[in-house]
Amino acid sequence: MAYTDAQVGKLIGWLSEAGLLERTLVVILSDHGESLGDHGEYTHGVFLYDSTMHIPMIIAGPGIPSGRVVPQQVRSIDVEPTIADLLGLSAGEKAQGVSLKSSLMEGREPMSNYCYMETLYPRTSHGWSELRGMRTDEWKLIVAPKPELYRFSNDPSEAKNVIAGHPADADRLQKKVWEVAGPPQSLGKLETKPVDDERRRELDALGYVSSGRKEIYIDMSGPDPKDRVAVLGVLERASDAMNHDRWMEAAGMLEKALPGDPTNPLIYKELQACYENSRQFDRMEKICLLAIENKAAGDGTYADLGEIYVRRGDLRRAVEYMETAARMNPAKVDNLNNMATAYLHLGQFAEAERALKAVLAQDSRNAMAHNLYGILEIQRSQPDRAREQFELAIQSDANLAEPYMNLGLIAQNAGDTQAAIGYLKGFLKRADKVKHRDVIPKVEAALSDLNARR
């Protein structure tokens, strides 16, 4: 908060020094609050309580009375219509909120007191039920497997669920929820678009679309998040341990929590990270396979399994899992590049090219893909095409070491000693001493030999 306050202060100070403050509309608001342990949540995203939903909004500008406070509830969707109204502009046909100009200028009550809210994060991240809600100045209803109703006049901290005593109020607010969200029976699979339509068509032609993507249904199924607050506590403590590189301490906590919430994708993801960073790849493999068995695996799980099998030299099994990850999420270009590398080692050049084209369809300046494409062309005995790809790799990322080495080898084979020396020096300048520890001595020996021939 202090940092944000300081940065806003710099902006206001600059506007004042430039003589612009008196004719500038300034609007400041937060995207969300932080629970800091309230209701068992430590950050934000899981629940719809006011600790994360009630945010500040500050508006100042020409004609707006200084110190005016609007005590009634307003909404983030009211910001755009308010700015447009204050600037004498149309908010447009798609604006959903209302202008707060009269509330700011004259102290009138806002024209709408209903605020819809929702969070899909419990569903997408934890496999729990999503939540929806409707808030007024007096009431808040949270639609959940175990619904909640709070009355702010008696309970501003939302500590006492009074839904049993006020069924009519709960029913009225629930009807408002479904007016916004759509009828409950219309809710279904959550549709995601990892890439734009044009790229999707290109990837479709290459065989990479969402046929294997994990399906997520927003149908109020899954555990009620408030019944999993103990898991949130474990995840928070494990995250702290991971942030301090205490990987096995975090893994121990997560392993104990897993039997009580075996379909929670985030527990598996964090465990995978713990075992990967502690280089316990056998345990990482087991937790990935368990996630798949319990239908809690995402594309990252399959990609991680692919990398585990690459380390073991089981490339055929590796590409099987990497292909699944690519179908689930074709936008994960690192997985596609890893898969192309595995196919190159297997000598399956058509499959390698298909993966590389899928990368370049999304990112034409992906340096790693161009470098791998160059290696593919070398394998096809096409040095000119290979040189073009390696040069594109350098143009895309001048700090990537591998294409310099590859261009050096092409130049050496072509008898261009001077160019070969320049490229190999470029590789050594950029090489990672750990990653390239086996290659660096060979390049140094080749460079010494080339210098001796000059």
One Martini backbone bead per residue (centre of mass of N, CA, C, O) as a GRO file, in nm:
protein
  454
    1MET     BB    1   0.058   0.063  -0.021
    2ALA     BB    2   0.297   0.257   0.000
    3TYR     BB    3   0.387   0.227  -0.291
    4THR     BB    4   0.129   0.320  -0.429
    5ASP     BB    5   0.116   0.596  -0.291
    6ALA     BB    6   0.385   0.697  -0.408
    7GLN     BB    7   0.311   0.675  -0.712
    8VAL     BB    8   0.066   0.859  -0.704
    9GLY     BB    9   0.222   1.101  -0.596
   10LYS     BB   10   0.398   1.139  -0.848
   11LEU     BB   11   0.170   1.191  -1.047
   12ILE     BB   12   0.041   1.433  -0.904
   13GLY     BB   13   0.299   1.604  -0.897
   14TRP     BB   14   0.336   1.626  -1.202
   15LEU     BB   15   0.063   1.757  -1.267
   16SER     BB   16   0.115   2.006  -1.095
   17GLU     BB   17   0.386   2.106  -1.226
   18ALA     BB   18   0.237   2.112  -1.523
   19GLY     BB   19  -0.058   2.240  -1.485
   20LEU     BB   20  -0.295   1.982  -1.491
   21LEU     BB   21  -0.470   1.915  -1.238
   22GLU     BB   22  -0.726   2.116  -1.271
   23ARG     BB   23  -0.782   1.944  -1.574
   24THR     BB   24  -0.791   1.655  -1.425
   25LEU     BB   25  -0.898   1.326  -1.426
   26VAL     BB   26  -0.906   1.125  -1.127
   27VAL     BB   27  -0.877   0.761  -1.104
   28ILE     BB   28  -0.899   0.539  -0.818
   29LEU     BB   29  -0.845   0.180  -0.801
   30SER     BB   30  -0.900  -0.146  -0.721
   31ASP     BB   31  -0.914  -0.491  -0.794
   32HIS     BB   32  -0.850  -0.582  -0.490
   33GLY     BB   33  -0.819  -0.750  -0.207
   34GLU     BB   34  -0.706  -0.881   0.116
   35SER     BB   35  -0.758  -1.115   0.360
   36LEU     BB   36  -0.543  -1.206   0.578
   37GLY     BB   37  -0.733  -1.465   0.703
   38ASP     BB   38  -1.008  -1.411   0.628
   39HIS     BB   39  -1.202  -1.686   0.624
   40GLY     BB   40  -0.918  -1.851   0.548
   41GLU     BB   41  -0.791  -1.632   0.368
   42TYR     BB   42  -0.476  -1.486   0.232
   43THR     BB   43  -0.574  -1.347  -0.030
   44HIS     BB   44  -0.736  -1.417  -0.334
   45GLY     BB   45  -1.037  -1.559  -0.528
   46VAL     BB   46  -1.223  -1.758  -0.358
   47PHE     BB   47  -1.391  -1.536  -0.226
   48LEU     BB   48  -1.688  -1.290  -0.148
   49TYR     BB   49  -1.579  -1.111   0.056
   50ASP     BB   50  -1.509  -0.785   0.159
   51SER     BB   51  -1.196  -0.815   0.190
   52THR     BB   52  -1.190  -0.834  -0.149
   53MET     BB   53  -1.450  -0.657  -0.268
   54HIS     BB   54  -1.385  -0.403  -0.097
   55ILE     BB   55  -1.301  -0.102  -0.255
   56PRO     BB   56  -1.140   0.165  -0.357
   57MET     BB   57  -1.269   0.502  -0.462
   58ILE     BB   58  -1.116   0.774  -0.644
   59ILE     BB   59  -1.244   1.107  -0.728
   60ALA     BB   60  -1.095   1.372  -0.929
   61GLY     BB   61  -1.195   1.709  -1.035
   62PRO     BB   62  -1.363   1.910  -1.216
   63GLY     BB   63  -1.638   1.998  -0.996
   64ILE     BB   64  -1.550   1.816  -0.763
   65PRO     BB   65  -1.604   1.783  -0.450
   66SER     BB   66  -1.426   1.806  -0.179
   67GLY     BB   67  -1.486   1.524   0.033
   68ARG     BB   68  -1.677   1.349  -0.104
   69VAL     BB   69  -1.915   1.099   0.007
   70VAL     BB   70  -2.016   0.768  -0.092
   71PRO     BB   71  -2.189   0.539   0.102
   72GLN     BB   72  -2.280   0.380  -0.115
   73GLN     BB   73  -2.296   0.139  -0.332
   74VAL     BB   74  -2.060   0.058  -0.581
   75ARG     BB   75  -1.914  -0.011  -0.910
   76SER     BB   76  -1.692  -0.099  -1.152
   77ILE     BB   77  -1.906  -0.062  -1.392
   78ASP     BB   78  -1.930   0.262  -1.324
   79VAL     BB   79  -1.670   0.398  -1.426
   80GLU     BB   80  -1.701   0.444  -1.732
   81PRO     BB   81  -1.967   0.611  -1.728
   82THR     BB   82  -1.850   0.834  -1.546
   83ILE     BB   83  -1.621   0.934  -1.723
   84ALA     BB   84  -1.791   0.999  -1.969
   85ASP     BB   85  -1.980   1.205  -1.832
   86LEU     BB   86  -1.754   1.402  -1.729
   87LEU     BB   87  -1.654   1.433  -2.051
   88GLY     BB   88  -1.908   1.427  -2.251
   89LEU     BB   89  -1.960   1.120  -2.313
   90SER     BB   90  -2.022   0.819  -2.441
   91ALA     BB   91  -2.051   0.486  -2.312
   92GLY     BB   92  -2.218   0.309  -2.474
   93GLU     BB   93  -2.400   0.016  -2.536
   94LYS     BB   94  -2.212  -0.189  -2.344
   95ALA     BB   95  -2.274  -0.058  -2.093
   96GLN     BB   96  -2.365  -0.165  -1.750
   97GLY     BB   97  -2.351   0.080  -1.599
   98VAL     BB   98  -2.348   0.381  -1.406
   99SER     BB   99  -2.358   0.703  -1.336
  100LEU     BB  100  -2.193   0.913  -1.067
  101LYS     BB  101  -2.222   1.219  -1.102
  102SER     BB  102  -2.458   1.297  -0.906
  103SER     BB  103  -2.313   1.188  -0.654
  104LEU     BB  104  -2.063   1.375  -0.673
  105MET     BB  105  -2.205   1.661  -0.716
  106GLU     BB  106  -2.499   1.612  -0.523
  107GLY     BB  107  -2.538   1.341  -0.338
  108ARG     BB  108  -2.673   1.120  -0.475
  109GLU     BB  109  -2.805   0.831  -0.521
  110PRO     BB  110  -2.756   0.564  -0.669
  111MET     BB  111  -2.935   0.389  -0.931
  112SER     BB  112  -2.781   0.125  -0.816
  113ASN     BB  113  -2.782  -0.167  -0.569
  114TYR     BB  114  -2.668  -0.395  -0.757
  115CYS     BB  115  -2.412  -0.656  -0.709
  116TYR     BB  116  -2.228  -0.854  -0.903
  117MET     BB  117  -2.059  -1.172  -0.831
  118GLU     BB  118  -1.754  -1.368  -0.904
  119THR     BB  119  -1.582  -1.702  -0.887
  120LEU     BB  120  -1.369  -1.942  -1.069
  121TYR     BB  121  -1.110  -2.024  -0.915
  122PRO     BB  122  -1.193  -2.271  -0.747
  123ARG     BB  123  -1.236  -2.442  -1.005
  124THR     BB  124  -0.971  -2.400  -1.184
  125SER     BB  125  -0.755  -2.453  -0.935
  126HIS     BB  126  -0.915  -2.673  -0.716
  127GLY     BB  127  -1.204  -2.817  -0.789
  128TRP     BB  128  -1.418  -2.637  -0.695
  129SER     BB  129  -1.664  -2.437  -0.641
  130GLU     BB  130  -1.814  -2.190  -0.758
  131LEU     BB  131  -1.901  -1.836  -0.718
  132ARG     BB  132  -2.192  -1.638  -0.635
  133GLY     BB  133  -2.328  -1.292  -0.621
  134MET     BB  134  -2.527  -1.053  -0.415
  135ARG     BB  135  -2.523  -0.695  -0.357
  136THR     BB  136  -2.606  -0.471  -0.100
  137ASP     BB  137  -2.631  -0.252   0.156
  138GLU     BB  138  -2.770  -0.496   0.334
  139TRP     BB  139  -2.691  -0.744   0.138
  140LYS     BB  140  -2.553  -1.091   0.106
  141LEU     BB  141  -2.529  -1.332  -0.153
  142ILE     BB  142  -2.406  -1.675  -0.165
  143VAL     BB  143  -2.362  -1.896  -0.422
  144ALA     BB  144  -2.361  -2.231  -0.302
  145PRO     BB  145  -2.377  -2.536  -0.185
  146LYS     BB  146  -2.368  -2.339   0.080
  147PRO     BB  147  -2.548  -2.094   0.135
  148GLU     BB  148  -2.527  -1.727   0.186
  149LEU     BB  149  -2.633  -1.477   0.441
  150TYR     BB  150  -2.592  -1.120   0.485
  151ARG     BB  151  -2.618  -0.851   0.738
  152PHE     BB  152  -2.474  -0.544   0.770
  153SER     BB  153  -2.618  -0.399   1.012
  154ASN     BB  154  -2.528  -0.663   1.208
  155ASP     BB  155  -2.279  -0.787   0.991
  156PRO     BB  156  -1.995  -0.661   0.857
  157SER     BB  157  -1.806  -0.942   0.879
  158GLU     BB  158  -1.952  -1.201   0.793
  159ALA     BB  159  -2.027  -1.429   1.044
  160LYS     BB  160  -2.355  -1.462   0.995
  161ASN     BB  161  -2.569  -1.698   0.877
  162VAL     BB  162  -2.924  -1.600   0.774
  163ILE     BB  163  -3.086  -1.783   0.567
  164ALA     BB  164  -3.300  -1.933   0.747
  165GLY     BB  165  -3.449  -1.642   0.832
  166HIS     BB  166  -3.434  -1.530   0.498
  167PRO     BB  167  -3.571  -1.659   0.227
  168ALA     BB  168  -3.684  -1.418   0.061
  169ASP     BB  169  -3.420  -1.259   0.028
  170ALA     BB  170  -3.261  -1.487  -0.103
  171ASP     BB  171  -3.448  -1.528  -0.348
  172ARG     BB  172  -3.427  -1.245  -0.467
  173LEU     BB  173  -3.113  -1.250  -0.508
  174GLN     BB  174  -3.097  -1.507  -0.681
  175LYS     BB  175  -3.252  -1.396  -0.922
  176LYS     BB  176  -3.038  -1.181  -0.985
  177VAL     BB  177  -2.808  -1.369  -1.048
  178TRP     BB  178  -2.952  -1.518  -1.296
  179GLU     BB  179  -2.990  -1.264  -1.468
  180VAL     BB  180  -2.679  -1.241  -1.519
  181ALA     BB  181  -2.565  -1.548  -1.560
  182GLY     BB  182  -2.800  -1.718  -1.605
  183PRO     BB  183  -2.938  -1.996  -1.619
  184PRO     BB  184  -2.842  -2.277  -1.463
  185GLN     BB  185  -2.895  -2.470  -1.719
  186SER     BB  186  -2.682  -2.296  -1.904
  187LEU     BB  187  -2.460  -2.409  -1.760
  188GLY     BB  188  -2.116  -2.525  -1.821
  189LYS     BB  189  -1.866  -2.525  -2.010
  190LEU     BB  190  -1.552  -2.397  -2.004
  191GLU     BB  191  -1.434  -2.163  -2.228
  192THR     BB  192  -1.125  -2.160  -2.397
  193LYS     BB  193  -0.865  -1.927  -2.551
  194PRO     BB  194  -0.531  -1.961  -2.614
  195VAL     BB  195  -0.603  -1.863  -2.908
  196ASP     BB  196  -0.658  -1.730  -3.187
  197ASP     BB  197  -0.836  -1.799  -3.466
  198GLU     BB  198  -0.606  -1.809  -3.670
  199ARG     BB  199  -0.417  -1.993  -3.504
  200ARG     BB  200  -0.619  -2.221  -3.468
  201ARG     BB  201  -0.632  -2.302  -3.767
  202GLU     BB  202  -0.334  -2.374  -3.795
  203LEU     BB  203  -0.329  -2.587  -3.565
  204ASP     BB  204  -0.544  -2.768  -3.681
  205ALA     BB  205  -0.378  -2.848  -3.937
  206LEU     BB  206  -0.148  -2.978  -3.728
  207GLY     BB  207  -0.320  -3.118  -3.472
  208TYR     BB  208  -0.363  -2.858  -3.256
  209VAL     BB  209  -0.612  -2.901  -3.031
  210SER     BB  210  -0.870  -2.940  -2.771
  211SER     BB  211  -0.928  -3.257  -2.749
  212GLY     BB  212  -0.751  -3.288  -2.455
  213ARG     BB  213  -0.877  -3.092  -2.278
  214LYS     BB  214  -0.965  -3.003  -1.986
  215GLU     BB  215  -1.272  -3.014  -1.840
  216ILE     BB  216  -1.480  -2.737  -1.727
  217TYR     BB  217  -1.742  -2.702  -1.489
  218ILE     BB  218  -2.004  -2.448  -1.424
  219ASP     BB  219  -2.222  -2.626  -1.185
  220MET     BB  220  -2.168  -2.641  -0.866
  221SER     BB  221  -1.954  -2.835  -0.841
  222GLY     BB  222  -1.807  -2.946  -0.582
  223PRO     BB  223  -1.667  -2.820  -0.328
  224ASP     BB  224  -1.692  -2.614  -0.076
  225PRO     BB  225  -1.464  -2.378   0.001
  226LYS     BB  226  -1.532  -2.356   0.318
  227ASP     BB  227  -1.446  -2.676   0.345
  228ARG     BB  228  -1.119  -2.580   0.254
  229VAL     BB  229  -0.947  -2.397   0.453
  230ALA     BB  230  -0.721  -2.590   0.539
  231VAL     BB  231  -0.588  -2.601   0.259
  232LEU     BB  232  -0.516  -2.303   0.240
  233GLY     BB  233  -0.317  -2.315   0.473
  234VAL     BB  234  -0.121  -2.515   0.348
  235LEU     BB  235  -0.058  -2.355   0.089
  236GLU     BB  236   0.060  -2.111   0.234
  237ARG     BB  237   0.292  -2.257   0.387
  238ALA     BB  238   0.417  -2.390   0.139
  239SER     BB  239   0.479  -2.131  -0.017
  240ASP     BB  240   0.679  -2.018   0.187
  241ALA     BB  241   0.880  -2.250   0.168
  242MET     BB  242   0.933  -2.226  -0.139
  243ASN     BB  243   1.037  -1.925  -0.129
  244HIS     BB  244   1.287  -2.069   0.063
  245ASP     BB  245   1.375  -2.359  -0.053
  246ARG     BB  246   1.173  -2.569   0.116
  247TRP     BB  247   1.075  -2.834  -0.044
  248MET     BB  248   1.030  -3.076   0.162
  249GLU     BB  249   0.853  -2.927   0.358
  250ALA     BB  250   0.627  -2.870   0.157
  251ALA     BB  251   0.575  -3.163   0.065
  252GLY     BB  252   0.480  -3.271   0.340
  253MET     BB  253   0.224  -3.095   0.359
  254LEU     BB  254   0.092  -3.178   0.087
  255GLU     BB  255   0.074  -3.485   0.133
  256LYS     BB  256  -0.123  -3.461   0.379
  257ALA     BB  257  -0.356  -3.304   0.212
  258LEU     BB  258  -0.436  -3.488  -0.032
  259PRO     BB  259  -0.649  -3.701   0.083
  260GLY     BB  260  -0.865  -3.456   0.143
  261ASP     BB  261  -0.789  -3.341  -0.181
  262PRO     BB  262  -0.756  -3.534  -0.465
  263THR     BB  263  -0.876  -3.296  -0.694
  264ASN     BB  264  -0.640  -3.084  -0.655
  265PRO     BB  265  -0.434  -2.931  -0.878
  266LEU     BB  266  -0.246  -2.751  -0.693
  267ILE     BB  267  -0.112  -2.966  -0.527
  268TYR     BB  268   0.029  -3.111  -0.760
  269LYS     BB  269   0.184  -2.869  -0.872
  270GLU     BB  270   0.351  -2.815  -0.614
  271LEU     BB  271   0.477  -3.096  -0.595
  272GLN     BB  272   0.622  -3.092  -0.863
  273ALA     BB  273   0.804  -2.852  -0.787
  274CYS     BB  274   0.942  -2.979  -0.543
  275TYR     BB  275   1.067  -3.231  -0.693
  276GLU     BB  276   1.217  -3.080  -0.913
  277ASN     BB  277   1.398  -2.892  -0.723
  278SER     BB  278   1.501  -3.172  -0.568
  279ARG     BB  279   1.545  -3.402  -0.786
  280GLN     BB  280   1.271  -3.598  -0.761
  281PHE     BB  281   1.160  -3.772  -1.026
  282ASP     BB  282   1.011  -4.019  -0.920
  283ARG     BB  283   0.807  -3.856  -0.744
  284MET     BB  284   0.704  -3.680  -0.971
  285GLU     BB  285   0.586  -3.904  -1.141
  286LYS     BB  286   0.381  -4.011  -0.934
  287ILE     BB  287   0.218  -3.742  -0.904
  288CYS     BB  288   0.134  -3.720  -1.199
  289LEU     BB  289  -0.017  -3.993  -1.220
  290LEU     BB  290  -0.217  -3.928  -0.992
  291ALA     BB  291  -0.350  -3.686  -1.129
  292ILE     BB  292  -0.461  -3.846  -1.366
  293GLU     BB  293  -0.627  -4.054  -1.202
  294ASN     BB  294  -0.788  -3.794  -1.051
  295LYS     BB  295  -0.852  -3.567  -1.262
  296ALA     BB  296  -0.599  -3.323  -1.202
  297ALA     BB  297  -0.483  -3.272  -1.488
  298GLY     BB  298  -0.281  -3.084  -1.682
  299ASP     BB  299  -0.067  -2.994  -1.924
  300GLY     BB  300   0.180  -2.977  -1.728
  301THR     BB  301   0.185  -3.273  -1.646
  302TYR     BB  302   0.250  -3.393  -1.927
  303ALA     BB  303   0.504  -3.225  -1.980
  304ASP     BB  304   0.664  -3.325  -1.733
  305LEU     BB  305   0.669  -3.621  -1.812
  306GLY     BB  306   0.822  -3.582  -2.072
  307GLU     BB  307   1.084  -3.474  -1.933
  308ILE     BB  308   1.141  -3.720  -1.762
  309TYR     BB  309   1.175  -3.920  -2.011
  310VAL     BB  310   1.410  -3.770  -2.136
  311ARG     BB  311   1.612  -3.813  -1.904
  312ARG     BB  312   1.582  -4.138  -1.948
  313GLY     BB  313   1.552  -4.190  -2.277
  314ASP     BB  314   1.225  -4.204  -2.321
  315LEU     BB  315   1.108  -4.076  -2.605
  316ARG     BB  316   0.842  -4.214  -2.678
  317ARG     BB  317   0.702  -4.150  -2.412
  318ALA     BB  318   0.744  -3.847  -2.415
  319VAL     BB  319   0.577  -3.774  -2.677
  320GLU     BB  320   0.308  -3.876  -2.575
  321TYR     BB  321   0.276  -3.656  -2.350
  322MET     BB  322   0.334  -3.403  -2.521
  323GLU     BB  323   0.096  -3.436  -2.712
  324THR     BB  324  -0.120  -3.404  -2.499
  325ALA     BB  325  -0.036  -3.121  -2.409
  326ALA     BB  326  -0.078  -2.990  -2.692
  327ARG     BB  327  -0.382  -3.046  -2.711
  328MET     BB  328  -0.459  -2.891  -2.450
  329ASN     BB  329  -0.200  -2.668  -2.513
  330PRO     BB  330  -0.084  -2.505  -2.794
  331ALA     BB  331   0.052  -2.244  -2.637
  332LYS     BB  332   0.286  -2.435  -2.531
  333VAL     BB  333   0.594  -2.388  -2.663
  334ASP     BB  334   0.796  -2.544  -2.490
  335ASN     BB  335   0.674  -2.821  -2.544
  336LEU     BB  336   0.708  -2.815  -2.853
  337ASN     BB  337   1.016  -2.791  -2.851
  338ASN     BB  338   1.071  -3.049  -2.689
  339MET     BB  339   0.931  -3.237  -2.891
  340ALA     BB  340   1.107  -3.173  -3.136
  341THR     BB  341   1.368  -3.274  -3.010
  342ALA     BB  342   1.278  -3.567  -2.971
  343TYR     BB  343   1.217  -3.622  -3.274
  344LEU     BB  344   1.503  -3.573  -3.374
  345HIS     BB  345   1.630  -3.811  -3.211
  346LEU     BB  346   1.426  -4.021  -3.358
  347GLY     BB  347   1.397  -3.931  -3.674
  348GLN     BB  348   1.113  -3.755  -3.678
  349PHE     BB  349   1.080  -3.503  -3.892
  350ALA     BB  350   0.780  -3.446  -3.942
  351GLU     BB  351   0.704  -3.410  -3.641
  352ALA     BB  352   0.900  -3.182  -3.581
  353GLU     BB  353   0.787  -2.981  -3.790
  354ARG     BB  354   0.503  -2.964  -3.677
  355ALA     BB  355   0.583  -2.839  -3.405
  356LEU     BB  356   0.735  -2.588  -3.517
  357LYS     BB  357   0.494  -2.468  -3.672
  358ALA     BB  358   0.324  -2.424  -3.416
  359VAL     BB  359   0.508  -2.213  -3.297
  360LEU     BB  360   0.538  -2.010  -3.548
  361ALA     BB  361   0.230  -1.947  -3.565
  362GLN     BB  362   0.258  -1.780  -3.282
  363ASP     BB  363   0.597  -1.731  -3.310
  364SER     BB  364   0.811  -1.601  -3.547
  365ARG     BB  365   1.042  -1.525  -3.298
  366ASN     BB  366   1.134  -1.811  -3.215
  367ALA     BB  367   1.447  -1.906  -3.157
  368MET     BB  368   1.438  -2.207  -3.086
  369ALA     BB  369   1.277  -2.297  -3.336
  370HIS     BB  370   1.483  -2.205  -3.546
  371ASN     BB  371   1.716  -2.378  -3.447
  372LEU     BB  372   1.570  -2.651  -3.482
  373TYR     BB  373   1.516  -2.613  -3.783
  374GLY     BB  374   1.812  -2.613  -3.859
  375ILE     BB  375   1.871  -2.900  -3.764
  376LEU     BB  376   1.670  -3.033  -3.952
  377GLU     BB  377   1.814  -2.937  -4.217
  378ILE     BB  378   2.074  -3.084  -4.163
  379GLN     BB  379   1.944  -3.370  -4.162
  380ARG     BB  380   1.849  -3.299  -4.475
  381SER     BB  381   2.086  -3.164  -4.630
  382GLN     BB  382   2.026  -2.820  -4.578
  383PRO     BB  383   2.237  -2.567  -4.527
  384ASP     BB  384   2.093  -2.312  -4.630
  385ARG     BB  385   1.836  -2.342  -4.462
  386ALA     BB  386   1.978  -2.357  -4.194
  387ARG     BB  387   2.114  -2.081  -4.200
  388GLU     BB  388   1.850  -1.921  -4.204
  389GLN     BB  389   1.746  -2.020  -3.928
  390PHE     BB  390   1.987  -1.927  -3.752
  391GLU     BB  391   1.960  -1.628  -3.827
  392LEU     BB  392   1.674  -1.598  -3.713
  393ALA     BB  393   1.748  -1.666  -3.424
  394ILE     BB  394   1.937  -1.420  -3.383
  395GLN     BB  395   1.729  -1.202  -3.454
  396SER     BB  396   1.537  -1.289  -3.214
  397ASP     BB  397   1.810  -1.387  -3.030
  398ALA     BB  398   2.130  -1.277  -2.958
  399ASN     BB  399   2.169  -1.468  -2.678
  400LEU     BB  400   2.160  -1.726  -2.826
  401ALA     BB  401   2.400  -1.970  -2.857
  402GLU     BB  402   2.354  -2.213  -3.060
  403PRO     BB  403   2.351  -2.074  -3.350
  404TYR     BB  404   2.652  -2.003  -3.350
  405MET     BB  405   2.758  -2.289  -3.354
  406ASN     BB  406   2.608  -2.382  -3.610
  407LEU     BB  407   2.731  -2.168  -3.800
  408GLY     BB  408   3.024  -2.252  -3.748
  409LEU     BB  409   2.998  -2.538  -3.869
  410ILE     BB  410   2.912  -2.453  -4.151
  411ALA     BB  411   3.161  -2.278  -4.211
  412GLN     BB  412   3.369  -2.501  -4.167
  413ASN     BB  413   3.257  -2.694  -4.393
  414ALA     BB  414   3.294  -2.450  -4.614
  415GLY     BB  415   3.588  -2.305  -4.542
  416ASP     BB  416   3.509  -2.055  -4.340
  417THR     BB  417   3.714  -1.961  -4.105
  418GLN     BB  418   3.642  -1.673  -4.014
  419ALA     BB  419   3.340  -1.725  -3.961
  420ALA     BB  420   3.373  -1.957  -3.763
  421ILE     BB  421   3.525  -1.801  -3.544
  422GLY     BB  422   3.306  -1.589  -3.489
  423TYR     BB  423   3.079  -1.784  -3.404
  424LEU     BB  424   3.228  -1.942  -3.177
  425LYS     BB  425   3.277  -1.692  -3.005
  426GLY     BB  426   2.976  -1.627  -2.973
  427PHE     BB  427   2.914  -1.877  -2.813
  428LEU     BB  428   3.113  -1.843  -2.570
  429LYS     BB  429   2.993  -1.567  -2.479
  430ARG     BB  430   2.687  -1.715  -2.426
  431ALA     BB  431   2.749  -1.948  -2.265
  432ASP     BB  432   2.656  -2.189  -2.035
  433LYS     BB  433   2.848  -2.347  -1.801
  434VAL     BB  434   2.633  -2.567  -1.737
  435LYS     BB  435   2.464  -2.637  -1.991
  436HIS     BB  436   2.760  -2.631  -2.177
  437ARG     BB  437   2.992  -2.814  -2.049
  438ASP     BB  438   3.024  -3.034  -2.289
  439VAL     BB  439   3.075  -2.820  -2.534
  440ILE     BB  440   3.294  -2.609  -2.479
  441PRO     BB  441   3.556  -2.779  -2.525
  442LYS     BB  442   3.496  -2.842  -2.825
  443VAL     BB  443   3.491  -2.547  -2.922
  444GLU     BB  444   3.773  -2.472  -2.824
  445ALA     BB  445   3.918  -2.681  -3.001
  446ALA     BB  446   3.812  -2.580  -3.274
  447LEU     BB  447   3.925  -2.292  -3.247
  448SER     BB  448   4.221  -2.368  -3.221
  449ASP     BB  449   4.241  -2.509  -3.495
  450LEU     BB  450   4.157  -2.267  -3.671
  451ASN     BB  451   4.387  -2.074  -3.579
  452ALA     BB  452   4.619  -2.265  -3.678
  453ARG     BB  453   4.534  -2.243  -3.993
  454ARG     BB  454   4.584  -1.928  -4.055
   0.00000   0.00000   0.00000
